[in-house]
Structure formats: structure tokens, C-alpha cells
Amino acid sequence: MPISHCVHMDIWKLSLVFSLWGQKVAFLGRSCYWQLSKTCTVPPLEELSVCVDLWRQITTSAWTAFVYKKPGELGIELGLAGKGGNLKAWLFGNEWTVAYDLPLQNWHTVCLTWSNHARRFQLIVNGSVGLSSKLNDLAPSTLVPNGTLTLGVSHSFVGGVMNFETGTNFMGEITMFRMWQQELNPQQLAEWKCVSGNVVTWSKNDWEYQGCSPITDNRLKCEWSKYRINMKLSITQKASGDLNGNESKAIVLKWLESILPQNTLVNSLFLSSLRFSCVVYVTVSPHATIDETQDELWTLLIHTYNHSDLTVLQTDPASLNILPVEPGLCPEDTTQTVYGLYTWPSIPAQDTYEMKCEKGHDSATRLCKLDGSTDGVIWDPPDISRCEKVMNDIDDLEGITVTPNNSADVLGMIENLLRNESDLSLSQLNTVLKKLSEVTEVGIMTSQLADSIISVVSNVLDSTSFLAQATNKILSITERVGNRIDFSGFCHNTTVPSLALQLVNVETEEFQGLTFGVSSFQTGLSPEDPSSSLALNSYVLSASVTNATVNDLKDPVIVTLLHLQPKEDYSTVQCVYWDLEKNNGEGGWDDNGCQVKHTNFTHTSCICFHLTHFGVLLDVSKMPINPKDDMILTIITYLGCGISSVFLGITLLTYIAFGKLRGDYPSKILMNLSGALLGLNMCFLLNSWLAEFNNDGLCIAVAAILHYFLLASFTWMGLEAINMYLAFVKVFNVYVPSYILKFCLLGWGLPLMIVSIVLAADKDCYGSAASVMPVNSTSPFCWVQNDTAFFVTVVAFVVLILLSNICVFGLVLAQIRGLRLSKAAGMNRGMLHDLRVVASLTFLLGLTWILAFFAWGPAQVPLLYLFSALNSLQGFFIFLFHCLMKDNVRKQWRIHLCCGKFKLTDYSAWSGSVTAGGRAKSGKLVHTPSETTSERKISDSSGNGGDKAKERDNGAG
């Protein structure tokens, strides 16, 4: 588009060099003759318009404005003259006299028009029709081509030589002679006062003269109202972020409104690319001279515009072209219909092209008409009604390839074929929906195309009995139309018998809500669910937000639906939504996630909501699940987290209160792990509630804290594994100074460093996520929103820890197995004891979190159930294995918390212990009776590496 504008500008500038606009010819003597140049030929014309501006200086009995004759003929083919106070006009040798005398010393615009289609000849003076005559069918239809034309004087041929006739010369001044190859009405002629002709122009290129040269007259400046402005703009932002198309267009419109005078109206604006190529159509009212208007607009447009302190708009002066709008030609176009494929060549405005029908003996026609909104030309829809169809069945659509250019044509074909179908078969229905889907995918989604698609969908609903099999496809098509449509203004409405679609452009920061009402006189057209025995008693309402995530909803979505039939007192009402996955992918009604808020005789209000399950923390697949499963998982998660929080608190209090329990390194590591898990569970339980406050800063803080405790929990699980490795595998000659201090720095410092880096890089990586259900209800949850941050700082970190822990888990089990085989006492242990050891280590090392990485496809839901149950109860299992089932912990409880016969006096057989790298307080390890082997020790304190190390030393000695 920008290239063609530049070429047009060059031609226009070139024409100005030879243009006679603003110049006149004074015919005041017998030696002044003007004739059409030999280089300018008149083609055969079935339609034409000729205009000339005349100034009569003195009264004469007869005068000639112009005469066009056949080559070498005496008869006048086309002409204008005056005689005896009347006007005279000629066409095809016929002469008309009009009782109208042009007043002296005034400019008059006189035009002649001819249309063979209407068989109409007109004479128009100063915008008023002075003559309108119908020619009979015997008269010629086409102006003879290659004739001779003289201005201000008549002419004849003698011996093949043209002679100028005297006695009827025009005594006055003539300017702006132009000829077009189409019939123009009086209004168009008035509007085209400054439009150059497309057959003969008022320029030196088209005329030869002798005896009188053109004279410049400043009073003859050409006035024009409509202009096309071509320019390149750059919009610079000092702040980060890119402007979208709507924002850029708004800035340009604001700029134009601020600089253009009140008499200049912007009709339309088109932008493209980042360094915007801009085309603007403007109207200047009242009309002003072209050169003055161009100078004024140029001066206004080249200055820099400060839209705000952060946004600056600049125009490239070298790219600025300001052109008066001219009609031009209709471009070559191809249309494909049920009547065949037709290619229409480029033709001038108001011309009609005729071609033979692809099938049949008649012809198809198409008019290239003027577009009043832009002063350009557009094609009328082709008239192919006299042709025969080449496509008679919907199955013929299979051979049609949908492209962006023929999308509207394909829709027309579908609509035409549906008129003859009262009940589509399933295969025909699938063919129609397939083509509709292709149109919505590749078509240029203008508002007109969208309206046509919705209309065809409505016709489909009326033409088939297989709605149950087509509902999902129909919903997908209408959803895609809404997502892809490009329209201007605040809203766009489309209403057809079976569907109503409203699209709204809203400012997200100012949006306060939306009310949408619709009524219909049709019944029985609704999504069908063959598996449900319920009857639908309301219209179906669907709402969506294009290219956005719905979040931070303070209140759940409330939908009020009108009953199609009054509700009976004993009737049960359910609020349902259409589940696309139900009935093996064919869709069906489901009530999960929605509940009845209020119902009466005529209306029902539905409240829709959605909760969050524990799997969201490691939702690698990012795939939605059934709302019923989602709710159950949420309940399991919140119950498990609550239970774990209580027992993790008990575990921490036990180890803090009883100093003898935390004397070794494993106990101190266990305390830190319990603290991290307690923070994780508490933050998760409070997350959704805090997100409801709709405070961005609070949500970012909550998400960052949750992220921190998740990383801290896994870090301490990894440190637990390192401690086990040092205790059970690499036992001898290991000494680490400040062992627990270094573990604490790593366990709490590394997660803090990761979260700090994420916040420093982009705090918006954290925020509120919403699980969007088909009912459009959400439950906000503050978590990591950036996919890169999520996979790098959560998934990759967790995978690394889990892989290390799996390796340690295998080495420890192998070590224990080896000890069992080497000791007779170990041979007596049963399967229950082995399972206890494995379970204890599994929960301590967090191996149950591995399930999240296998929750894909058909296994997704079962594994999510297992994942949510086991990991939400991880804190409880740690309490079970490392408090409740541990002898020394139970003894401390009995010593300090029990009374009466349950109270146990303090005992001296407490097992001193050291951790790998630690130093024993005595050379010998004193065992309790219940802890006589390495296996027993690991079962009681899975991970108490110091105890295990001492027992191996003792056994070896």
C-alpha cells in the first residue's frame, strides 16, 4: 500500500508541471484556435461525462463551446453551443435545444453526460439538469472513437483537411475542459470540480493551440474537500514495553485532533508496522484551494508531538504526501460462488464489466462503483443470477480450498447451498462445520465476515437434527469468531434468530462490569446432551475475555437466567455449564463448580466458583482437569495441609522442649526440615484467602514467601540426604567443622538467594493465577506466573534435589541390606519392618514429590490424587516415623508429660551419639536395649546418621 501511494504522488506532481488548472483561454479574436492533441485519442465510449467552464464576455447571436466530430465527417458527434439565447447540445448527430441563456460575465459549468445502459443523455448547467432525454434503441450506443475536437470554435473537413469555421466563435473565456469515461450525476460532478478527467484532461499534454496561450487567473484556484495523507510515523516511549495497535491508533488520533483545524475532519485512519506507515483520509469543509490546503496540512503535520512525558510522536517529512482523492480503477478481483469461478479485470469507476457464465448461455455482470466515503472506487457484488449453478450439493464444498481472499465467497456458497437443505445429514453437517472452522482460522476477521459466519451458524442450527454431535464444534467456531474479530468502537453486536453475539472493547483498569440481555422467539435450539435426562430451561450464556487471563475476581461470577417455562413448585433446578470433555469429547452438561444462589418462578441465579488443589505448586503439565476431581483434590489438599501443620508443630515443640532429643545432628536437621514444611503448609493454606484482597503487592509477597518455603523444604530434604550419605556410606575420616551452621546457611540462604534474584529480575514473575473453568469462575492463587522462572527456579531445582535424594536412597537401602545379610540377627526381621524403613526414608527425602512429573495423559488424575494425599500429609508422616514411633521421644513424653502409672522416671541409658564428622563424648557407645543393631536404629530414626555411625564403629570394634 505505501509503495502505490508514492507512485501515485510522483504522477500527480508530474501532471502539475503540465496542468492548466488555474489557467484560462481568452477567445476574443478570430485567430484563436484550440484543438485536441493528436497524442490524445478518444476511445469508444458507452458512457461519458464532459464538463467545461465558460465565461461569456459579450453577447453574440451564436457561439460554440466545443465540437467533437467523426474523422472526416461533417456531422457533430458530440457538442455544445448557443444560439438566440438558447443552449444547443449534440450527440450522435442528434440536436437538442434548451431554453437557457448563460448570463454574461459569470463563470458557468456546463456538462453533457451519456449512459448507454440507461439510454440517457443529459445537459447539466451549474449542477442543475437542464435536459434529460431518452434515446431510442435505433440510436447508436457508443461514441465514435478517434474523432477531432475543437474548443471555442467549430470545424469542418475539406479534402481531408480540417478547417476552423468562423462566425460562431466563442467570445469569452474557457477553462477546465475534462472528459470521463463514465456517467456522473449532478452531485458527483459538483464534487469532482477539481478532479482531472480520465479521457481528456485540462493539461498541455492533451491540447494544441495557436494564436492564444493560456492565461493564469488566481481567481480560478481549484477547491477540493477530500484528501489522502500518506506518511511514516515513529512513536517513541521512554518507559519499557511496546504499544499495541489500538494504543498506537489512539495516540495518532489524539495527535490529529489536537493539530488539525476545526474545519478538517478525520474520516478514517490506517496503521501498519512498528515504524508506522500511516494513511489518513480527511475532509475539509468548506472547500479550500488545493495548494493552500496542502501547505497548511504540511505545516501542521511535520512538528513533533508530545503525547505525554514518556511518549513522543514524530513524522518523517520526506514521507509526507498530501493528495486530493481521485476515484482510480477497481482492481482485478476473483470471486468464487456456487455459479463458478469468475475473474474480473481492472476497470474504471462506474463501468460495468460483462462476461459469459461458466455454466449456461447468459452472462454475469459487475459494476465498479464510486465509494462516497473515501471518494475511491469499490466493486459491487457480482450479478450472476442469470447463470446456472456449477455446485448443487454440500458435498461439493470438499473440493474448495479456503484462503484469506475467498473466505467471504465460501461463506456465500455455504449460505446458498443451505437454502435447499431442510435436514443436513451428519456427513453434510461435518463438511459445513469444517469449512466454517477453516474460514474462522484463515479469514480476515472483519465485522462483516464475523456477522456472516454467525448467520451461517444460525442457519446450520435450523437445518440439522444432529446437534449433539456438533455442539463442541459450533461453540469452538463462535468462540474463535469472538477472539479474532477486529472492530472499531466500544462494542459490536450481531443478532440472528438462534444466536446473539456482543463484543465489547473495555479499558481493563476502568471496567466495572457488564450487563448483557437477549430475548428470542425461537425455542428448542440448545446444546444437547444425550447422556442427561434433564431438560434445559433457559437460554445458554457464554462469556470470555480475549487474549487475557481472568484473575483477581473479588467476588464469584453470578449469572441470572430467565426460565423458558415457569418453574413448578416441585421442580428441581440445577446450574450447569457445558463441559467440552464429557461424553468422549462430544461435550455435555455438568454442574460441578456452579451452584444455585436463588431461584423463583421466573428466574434462577447461579453462583460459580473454583478452588485450588495442591498440585498447582508443581503443575508441570499445565493441563486442566475435571471440575469434580478438582474440588475433591482441593478438599484433600486443605485437609492434609491442616493435619500436617498440626503435627509438624507438635514435632517442633517436642524437639525444642526436650534438649536430650536435639543433641545430635540428625535431630537438628529434622527440626529445620519440619520448620520449612510448616511454613510451606501454612503459607499454602492462607494463600487463596490473602489473594482475595486483590492487592498486587500483597499477592507478590505471598507468592515469594510460598516459593521460598518450597525451595527451603527441598533444600533441607537434600541436606538430609547428604547427612545420610556421610553417615551410612562414607563413614570414616569425615570431619566437617561448624557442620550444622554450614547446613543452616545453605538450607535457608540458598532459597533466599534464588527468590531475591527472581524479585530483582522481575517482580511480576509472581502474581495471581486463576484456574479458568468453562463457567468462567475462578479462585485466585498467588504463585510463580512466569513460565521461565517456574521451570528454572522450581521444576529444575526440585528435579535436581530429587535425583540426588533417589541416589542416596538407593545407596542407603543397599547399605542396610548388606548389614542385614552380614548379621544373623538381621535375618529375623520381617517384611513389615522393611516397609517401615522404606516409608520412613521416602517421606524424609520427599520422594513422593516425584509423582508430579508423571501426571500426564490418562494417568494425570490418579497420580494427582496420590500426589495431593501423600505430599499434603508429609508433615504427618514425619511426625509418625520420627516422633510417635521413636522410643526415646515416647520416653521423653512419658517423663515430662504423663502422670501416675504412665509417668516414667528419668533414665540414664540415653544413647550418646555423634554425627559423621562429629566427635564422640566417650569412646564407647551405650545402647538401649531396644537399639541393638544398625537396622533397628535406622527404623527408629531414619536419618539419624550420627547414631548409625557410632553403631557401625561399635560393631567393628
Phi, psi and omega in degrees: 000310180300326182294314181297326177297316181298318179298317179300319181297318181298317180296319181296317178297320180296319182293331180295331180297323182255001184291146176257011178300136183082008179234154184225166177241127180263109180263082183239010179212161185288345184266014181256115182225133175235134177220158182295136181295148179293340178279350180250114182247146178266124179279170173294128187237121172274342174222147179199161170217133178232130178230147176211142176260128186238140173232107179275122183271317182225161181276132174227157182290329180212146179210161182234127175273307175199158179218132175239125184234156173297153180300120176076005183258159179267329183291149182271120178281321180206131181193167179218132181207182176219148181201129175058037178080009179239159172265145178234137180229144180235144171207128179056033180086350178274144183240137177235143177244129182240127182285078179207125180250127180288120179299150182287156171052043172216146177280137179227135176258118182242130183231147171240135179229151179217137175227116177292326180299317179266353184053044188238133175241131184227148170241127185235124182244119178052040177088355180251139181282114178266340180209134173219111187232136176269130177266142179286170184291346180282339181288153178301161179252342188231137175293135181295133182278167171059033179275184179249144184224130176238152185242128177081359182200152176270171181210162179217175181238130177233114182062032180080003180252134181280131176240142176275131181271138179253167179103334178238028180296151176280129180252092182164212184232145181229142176208168171053049172280125181217150177226134177243156180263036174209156177279127178246141178277170183303321180295317178295321179297321178294320180288335182264026183304327183248018178265129181289148178291158178254004172245304176235132182245163176269075180213158182296339180296331189260359187227149171238139183214158176213142176089338181207119180270159178293147184242134177284133178227111183297341178286349184262018178303136185277130178260146181210151186250329188247133184225152172247125181252119175253132181199163174249132182241154169230133178246117184253131177247131176281335177273163179284159178106150181257148176277141173274176184300317181294320179295317179297316180297321180296321179295316181296318178297319178298319178298311182297320179296328183280334185256331184282143179293166185296335182275004180245117184251133176278117179276315181202158184219134179230131180237150174206149176069169183288311170274095202296126165273121190241132174236123182236133173256126181232156177237128178257122182223126001288170182303146176228161181296148186297312185294321179293320179295317179299317180297317182294314180296319179302313181299322182286328190274341188274353183277149177290141181241123176266100180292323176202184178295339185250351186232127182232135178246135180226147177254140174275106185302327182294338182265358188279116177236128179239113189237137167292137186286131176240153187297312182076202183240148170290131183285163175300138186215149179239131176238141179236120182225181176293349179266359176125185181256125183232133176249119183258126182284168178289127181223162181288167178297147179064016176259146179246129181255139182235134176220160183289142178297146177295328176223127183115177185252002181263194184229158176252144182230157177207135183261134170265108188248163177282140177257109184295336184286331182236358186060022175258199180234146176221155177281137166285156172302141182293146175262100182243020185294337182272357180270165176262148182290140172259348176237123183239356184222148181298329179299338178293343179294338182302330182275001182266130175262123182277129177231166177302330184278333184251013183301315180295324179295318179297320177299317177299321178296316179299315182297320180295317182289328181291339180297333182263004183245120178265335180211101181290140171285169182297320180292320177295320179299315180296323178296314180298313182293327177297315180291322176298319179297318179296322178297317181292336181276319188250342183290153174281107193280075171283167179296327179293317179294320179298316179299320180294320179297313180299322178296318179294320177301318178299319178296323178297318180299330180274353191243013183214155175250012183249041182297327182301322181278347187249354188302312181302317181294319180295316179298321179295321180295312181295324178295319181292324176301313180296325182285329189258348186295142177243113181222157179258161180092182184285320184211165176219128183243138174229123181232124176230170187307325185249354183218149171224127183235126175238130178242135185230129171269120184234152169274117188301326183284337183255356184292125182247351181146173184212135175246130183228118180238144180208144174227158184213149176263359179260148176228163174089357180255096180207157178305129184260141178236102184294341183273354184252140177266359182280152178253131180286130185235031175201167171290161180263126181246130177231138179224143179208162178243126185281134174051043180206157175258126180280119180208177178056035175284118181290324180237152177293162180287132178243124181240126178252123185243139178275134178288136174287324175237138180304139183284131174281156183299325184269358184286145175261131182251135175233142172266126186229160172230162182272115180267112184295337185269350185288159178055049177058040176088358178273346178093158178183168181280141179217145182253003179291134179091355178227146178216159181283123175272316181202143176216145174219201186295326188244337187225158171224132175256129181250139175246128186241136183214172179205138180253181185237134179257165188298334183297348182294335181295325179233047180279082184287323184287333181057027182260136179290156178234170181300136181302326179295313176297322181300317181292318179296317178299322179297315180298314179301316183297311183293323176295314181298316180295322178296314179297315180299320181299318180297311185284332172293323176297319178296318179299313180298313180300320180299311183287330178286319186288324186252103185299329182294336182284333184255025181285340183250168183294316180303322180293321178292322176296318179299321179297317179295319178297317179297321177297317179296315179294323178296317177298319179298313182293317181293318180294322179294318181296325183270352189302302184298323180295316179291328179293334180294342180289349175058038178248116185299316181297318178296318182294320178297318180296316180297316180297318180294320179293318178298318177300316181299311182292329175295313179295321179296319179299315181288326177298316179290330173295319177294321178293326175300320179293319178299317180298319177297318181299315180293327184279318189259333185253304180256087192269316191271152173056039178241116175224124180239110179293148181050049188303302184291324178300317179292322177298318180294318178299320179286316185294324180256336183279319181299311177300321179297320179295317181296312181296322179296320178297317180297315180296320180291322181290312180193105182295339179286359171297334175261148178171195185263129175252151178231133174274105187272120181263166177302337179274001179063035174252150186220158169233115184292147180212123183275120184198183180289120184261334181279124184299319180297313179298321181296311185285332180277312188266350178245295186297308182297318179298313180296318179300316180300314180296315183295320178297318177297317181294325178296318179298313179297320179303313180295319180295318180295316179297321178296321179295315180296319179299319179295320178294323180295317182291334183273351182236132181297326182295326181291339181289343183272355181288144182263179181296324180299320179295319179297318179296323178297317178297313181297314181297318180301313180293323181301312181286326180294324181267000177069028184291343179292342179291346179299333184302331182298331184276356178246006182276073180232154172056221183296334182275358187300307186293310179302318181290328176294323175299312181295317180299311183296319181293310186290317186280329175291337179259012181302319179296323178294318181292326175297318176298317183298312186277332188246003172231296188295323184263011182255124188299313185293331176291315180298322179295320177296321176300315183292324181292316191256340187247339185264166178219167180070218184290343179275345182286138181245130177289155182300140184242151185263353182277039180283134186278109171292150183207158172228163177255164177308125183094345179273170181245133181289143178285341177217159182290339183243147176265126178266119183265147166279159181300332184273358182233078186253353181223164177297322183294320179296320181296314182292329179289331181274329188223042187323101181116354177283076190298327181296317178299317182296318181298318181292323180293323178294321178297317181295319179294326181288330182280000000 
